[in-house]
């Protein structure tokens, strides 16, 4: 099953509804894993895996979260009409009965499965919960699906330097229009993945030009954890303006690229056995201030560019970068958006 079949299923749910309830399970297999169960189009239950495993940002295998949702509703796997699943870098090799361990479904499960790409899942999460009948949707995160996994490319503007070779380019930001029944990609930007670039003391975890990936890298630099981005945002107000003034991102032609030479300035990476944040607090606070300020500029630039490309009074915003509440305040104040809905779910 592909993206277009997925659109058709959602669009025609009310036509096939009979006496038996229609249960659709959505499940996320990337970091911050979660599952959500719909009954006749309405949310019955949703939970993040970390709430069950007690492991912060737990993801990958979804056994616990799927089990919880089905048990909560008092139904079995066979009562499901459809399972929609998503990961980051895997797609065709996601098996219904195992993925980083045993899943709640058996190998002989007859329930239909749809596997969609990462940014498409973010976009669906936004339009599925927003108050708008029609809207545009912007997705910005650390790293989405590889180009060859994306099924929403048709009709979208895609930068010509994007290479479709499997594994080399991944989603960076995506912009969609939702007309009330159909989600159409308008613009999709991709970034090259260079996992083995070690020229500098630090490096991005995946995509070379990702806003979210860069922010995660600095989170790791300051706190020793890629997933402490919220702490980095909280540290920034303690920093001093003007200590670091070097631009971090090149903002050109509606696109954001990391200026690679900036990575050389991060020359004091945190050592796990030390506590440099306590002993060199002002240094890391100044770094956070600089990074937060430059990140806000980059996000606002993307918003302005996409709105200039295709404007709508209703905008949904999703993806990990949408968790930056300070940047979101700047967007509201300076982009002229009339209605902004932010889906705070980091997947």
C-alpha positions in Angstrom: 0.0 0.0 0.0 1.3 3.5 -0.8 0.6 7.1 0.0 -2.2 7.4 -2.6 -4.0 4.4 -1.3 -3.6 5.9 2.2 -5.3 9.1 1.0 -8.1 7.0 -0.5 -8.6 5.0 2.6 -8.9 8.1 4.8 -11.1 10.0 2.3 -13.6 7.1 2.0 -13.8 6.0 5.6 -17.3 7.3 6.0 -18.4 5.4 2.9 -17.4 2.0 4.2 -18.6 2.6 7.8 -21.2 0.1 8.8 -22.3 -1.3 12.2 -18.8 -2.5 13.0 -16.5 0.4 14.2 -13.5 1.2 12.1 -10.3 1.1 14.1 -7.1 2.6 12.7 -3.8 2.3 14.5 -1.0 4.7 13.9 2.4 3.8 15.2 5.8 5.6 15.1 9.0 3.6 15.0 11.6 6.3 15.2 12.8 8.0 18.4 10.1 9.1 20.8 8.1 6.2 19.6 4.3 6.3 20.1 1.0 4.8 19.1 -2.4 6.2 18.6 -5.8 4.4 18.1 -8.7 6.0 16.1 -12.3 4.7 16.3 -14.4 6.0 13.4 -12.0 8.8 12.9 -11.8 10.0 16.5 -8.9 9.4 18.9 -9.6 6.7 21.5 -6.1 6.6 23.1 -2.6 7.7 22.3 0.6 7.2 24.3 4.4 7.6 24.0 6.5 4.5 24.5 8.6 6.2 27.1 5.6 6.4 29.5 5.5 2.6 29.5 9.2 1.7 29.3 10.3 4.6 31.6 13.2 5.2 29.2 13.4 8.8 28.0 12.9 9.3 24.3 12.4 5.5 23.8 11.6 4.5 20.3 12.1 1.8 17.7 10.1 -1.2 18.6 6.4 -0.4 19.3 5.3 -3.5 21.2 4.5 -1.7 24.4 2.6 1.2 23.0 0.5 -0.9 20.6 -0.3 -3.3 23.4 -1.4 -0.4 25.6 -3.7 1.1 23.0 -5.4 -2.2 22.1 -5.8 -3.1 25.8 -7.2 0.3 26.6 -9.9 0.0 23.9 -10.6 -3.7 24.8 -10.0 -4.9 21.2 -7.6 -7.3 19.5 -5.4 -6.9 16.5 -8.1 -8.6 14.4 -10.5 -5.7 15.2 -8.2 -3.2 13.4 -9.1 -2.1 9.9 -5.7 -0.6 9.1 -2.3 0.0 10.6 -0.3 3.1 9.5 3.4 3.1 10.5 6.4 5.3 10.0 10.1 5.4 10.8 13.0 7.6 9.8 15.3 5.6 7.5 13.5 2.3 7.1 10.5 1.5 5.0 10.3 -1.6 2.8 12.2 -3.6 5.4 9.8 -2.9 8.3 8.2 -6.2 9.0 4.8 -6.4 10.7 5.9 -9.0 13.2 9.4 -7.6 14.1 11.3 -4.3 14.1 14.1 -3.9 16.6 12.6 -6.8 18.4 9.2 -8.7 18.4 6.2 -6.6 17.6 2.6 -7.1 18.8 1.5 -8.3 15.4 2.1 -11.9 14.2 3.8 -12.8 10.9 0.4 -14.0 9.7 -1.5 -10.9 10.6 -4.0 -10.1 7.9 -4.7 -6.5 8.8 -3.5 -4.2 6.0 -0.4 -2.1 6.7 0.6 1.3 5.2 4.1 2.6 5.7 4.4 6.3 5.0 7.5 8.7 4.9 8.5 10.8 7.8 7.5 14.3 6.9 4.2 13.0 5.5 3.4 11.5 8.9 4.2 14.9 10.6 1.9 16.6 8.1 -0.9 14.2 8.7 -0.5 14.6 12.5 -1.0 18.3 12.1 -4.1 18.3 9.8 -5.6 15.5 11.8 -5.7 17.6 15.0 -5.8 21.2 13.8 -9.1 23.3 13.9 -8.8 24.3 10.2 -10.9 22.8 7.3 -8.1 24.0 4.9 -4.5 25.0 5.6 -0.9 24.9 4.5 1.5 22.7 6.6 5.2 23.3 7.2 7.4 20.5 8.6 10.9 21.1 9.9 12.8 18.5 11.8 16.2 17.0 12.4 16.0 14.5 9.5 13.2 13.0 7.6 13.0 10.1 5.2 15.5 9.5 2.4 14.5 10.9 -1.0 13.7 7.4 -2.4 11.3 6.7 0.4 9.2 9.7 -0.2 5.8 9.1 -1.9 4.7 12.7 -1.8 7.1 14.1 -4.4 4.6 14.4 -7.3 3.7 18.0 -8.0 6.1 19.4 -5.5 8.9 21.9 -6.2 12.2 20.2 -5.4 15.6 21.9 -5.6 17.5 20.6 -8.7 20.6 19.7 -6.7 18.8 16.9 -4.9 20.3 13.5 -5.6 17.8 10.6 -5.7 20.5 8.0 -5.1 19.3 5.9 -2.1 20.5 7.0 1.2 22.3 10.2 0.1 19.6 12.8 0.6 16.9 13.1 3.3 14.0 15.4 4.0 14.9 18.7 5.6 11.7 20.7 5.4 8.4 20.1 3.6 5.5 22.4 2.7 2.0 21.1 2.0 -1.5 22.3 1.1 -4.5 20.6 2.6 -7.8 21.3 0.8 -10.0 19.5 3.3 -9.7 16.1 1.8 -6.3 15.8 0.1 -2.8 16.7 1.2 -0.5 17.9 -1.6 3.2 18.6 -1.2 4.1 22.1 -2.6 7.8 22.3 -1.8 10.3 19.8 -0.4 13.9 20.5 0.5 16.5 17.8 1.0 19.9 17.6 2.6 22.9 15.4 1.9 23.7 12.9 4.6 27.3 12.7 5.6 27.5 10.5 8.6 31.3 10.1 8.3 32.3 13.7 8.0 34.8 14.1 10.9 36.8 17.1 9.8 35.8 19.1 12.9 35.5 18.5 16.6 31.7 18.1 16.3 29.4 16.9 13.5 25.7 16.8 12.8 24.1 13.4 13.6 22.6 12.9 10.1 21.8 15.6 7.5 24.5 18.1 6.9 22.3 21.1 6.5 19.4 20.4 8.9 18.3 23.1 11.4 17.1 20.4 13.8 20.2 18.3 13.3 22.4 21.3 14.1 20.4 22.2 17.2 20.7 18.5 18.4 24.5 18.6 17.8 24.8 21.7 20.0 22.6 20.1 22.6 25.1 17.2 22.7 28.0 19.7 22.8 26.6 21.5 25.9 24.9 18.6 27.7 26.3 15.4 26.3 22.9 14.4 25.0 21.4 14.9 21.5 17.9 15.0 22.9 18.4 17.9 25.4 17.3 20.5 22.9 14.8 21.9 25.4 17.5 22.5 27.9 19.5 24.3 25.2 16.6 26.6 24.6 16.3 27.2 28.3 20.0 28.0 28.6 20.1 30.6 25.9 18.6 33.5 28.0 21.6 33.3 30.3 23.9 33.9 27.4 25.3 37.3 26.5 24.4 39.0 23.2 27.2 39.8 20.8 29.8 37.3 22.2 29.4 35.2 19.1 28.3 37.0 15.9 29.4 34.6 13.2 26.4 33.6 10.9 25.7 29.9 11.3 23.3 29.5 8.3 23.4 30.7 4.7 19.9 31.9 3.8 19.6 32.0 0.1 17.0 31.3 -2.6 14.4 30.1 -0.1 16.8 27.5 1.4 18.9 27.2 4.6 22.4 25.7 4.5 24.8 25.3 7.4 28.0 27.2 6.9 30.4 24.3 7.5 33.3 26.3 8.8 31.2 27.3 11.8 31.8 23.8 13.2 35.4 24.7 13.9 34.3 27.1 16.6 32.8 24.3 18.7 36.2 23.2 20.0 35.4 22.3 23.6 33.0 19.3 23.2 31.7 18.0 26.5 33.3 15.0 28.0 30.8 12.7 29.7 33.0 12.2 32.7 33.3 15.9 33.3 30.8 18.6 34.3 31.9 21.5 32.1 28.5 23.2 32.2 28.9 23.8 35.9 32.5 25.0 35.7 32.2 26.9 32.5 28.5 27.9 32.6 28.9 31.3 30.9 30.7 29.8 28.0 28.0 27.3 27.2 25.3 29.9 27.9 26.9 32.2 25.3 27.0 29.3 22.8 23.3 28.6 23.5 22.4 32.3 23.0 24.2 32.4 19.7 22.8 29.2 18.4 19.2 30.1 19.5 19.4 33.5 17.8 20.7 32.1 14.6 18.2 29.2 14.6 15.3 31.7 15.0 16.6 33.6 12.0 16.8 30.5 9.9 13.3 29.3 10.9 11.8 32.7 10.2 13.5 32.8 6.8 11.9 29.4 5.8 8.5 30.6 7.0 8.8 33.8 5.0 10.0 32.0 1.9 7.3 29.4 2.0 4.6 31.9 2.6 5.9 34.0 -0.3 5.7 30.8 -2.4 2.2 29.9 -1.4 0.4 31.9 1.2 -2.5 30.8 3.3 -4.2 32.4 6.3 -4.1 29.0 8.2 -0.7 27.5 8.8 0.1 24.2 10.6 3.6 23.7 11.8 5.0 20.3 12.8 8.3 18.4 13.3 10.9 18.5 16.0 12.0 22.1 15.3 8.4 23.1 16.0 9.1 22.4 19.7 11.3 25.5 19.9 8.7 27.7 21.7 10.9 30.8 21.7 11.3 30.7 17.9 7.6 30.1 17.6 6.9 33.4 19.4 9.1 35.2 16.9 7.2 33.5 14.0 3.9 34.8 15.4 5.2 38.3 15.8 7.1 38.8 12.6 5.7 36.7 9.8 2.2 38.1 9.7 0.5 34.7 9.9 -3.1 35.0 10.8 -3.7 31.6 12.3 -0.9 29.3 13.4 -1.4 25.8 14.7 1.6 24.0 16.2 1.5 20.3 16.6 3.9 19.6 19.4 4.8 16.0 18.7 8.5 15.2 18.2 8.9 12.0 16.1 
